[in-house]
Amino acid sequence: MPKKKASNDNFEKLVLKAIDDALLTLGDSARQSIYFHLKTKYKIAKNDIPFHIRDFADDLEKIFGPGSKFLEIVIMKKLYEKTGSALEWDERKELVFADYVAAAKQSCMKNEQ
């Protein structure tokens, strides 16, 4: 069981790194500003984002409106680069950011077993 805990910790670090890298595409000042607003206005600290993915996605949409979808796509691409895991997904369903992260976590955990 401790190995699974380490795997969860590792995946959460990968998610945070993917988000950080994606936000950096907007520039360092913009990235820092987004983290500041997430923490002060929406009460999500940077290190807590992997535990509140749905809230994070909702808050990105509040900040960027429909443009948040482009950031979510960049985050998903960065996460895929970091995990290298093939994603098991029912293509008939709409791909929602939080669901993608959950599916990526399952795929990643399956590959580590």
N, C-alpha and C positions, 0 to 999 in steps of 0.2 A: 504493500500500500504506500509506503513512503516514495517509491519511484513515481507513482501517479501524481503525487503532490508536486514533485520536482517538475514533472511534465507540464502540469497546470501552470506552475510559476513560469516556466520557460515560454509557454504559449502566450501568457499574458504579457511577458516582456517583448515578445515578437509583435504582438498587437500594438503595444505602446510605441515601439520603434517604427512600425509601419505608419502609424498615425503621425508621428513626429516627422518622418521623412516626407510624407505627403503634404503636411502643412508647410514644411520648409520650401516646397516648390512655389509657395506664395511669397517667400522671402522671410528672413529671420524676424524682422520687426512685426510682420503680419502674424507669424506663428506665435510669437510671444504675446501679442495682443489678443489672439484667440484664446490662448491658455488663461490669460488674465480675465477675460470676460466669462469663460467657462467657470472659473473659480469664484469670482466675485458676484456675478449676476445669476449663474445657474447652479452654484454650489457643488461643482465637480472639479476636484483637484486633478492635476495631470496624471498622477500615479493611480488614481481611482478610475480612470476612464475604462480600462479593460473590464471592470466589474459593473459598469453602468453603460453598456454599449447602446442600448435603446435610448436612454436619456441623452447620451452624447449625440446620437444621430438626430434626435428631436431638437436639441439645442443648436446643432449646426444649421438645421433648417430655419430656426428662429433667427440666426445670425445672417445667413446667406440666402434664405428663401429657396427657390428652385435650384439655384446654383450649387446648393449643398450636394446635390446628386453627383456633380462632377468631382467634388472632393471625395465622396464616398467611393467612386470608381477608382480614383488614384490610390486611396487607402487599400482597397481590395487588391489592386495590382501589386502594391508594395507587400502586402501580407502574403500573397501567393509567392512572390519572389523569395520571401524569407522562409516560408514553410516548405515550398517545393512539393507540397502534397496535392495529389489529384483530388479535386472536389467531387464528392458524390452529391448530385443535385437532381431533383426532378425538374426537368426543363419545362414542364407544363405549368409550373408555379412561377409567380413573379419573384424575381430576385430582390429581396429586401436586405439592406446593409446588415442589420443585426442578425438576420437569419444566415447570411453568408458567413459572418464571423463565427457563429455557432457551428455551422457545417464545416468550416475550415478547422475549427478546434477538434471536432469529432474525427475528421480525416487525419489530422496531425497526431492525435492520441492513438488512433488505430495503427498508424505507421510506426509509432514508438514502442508498441507492445511486442 
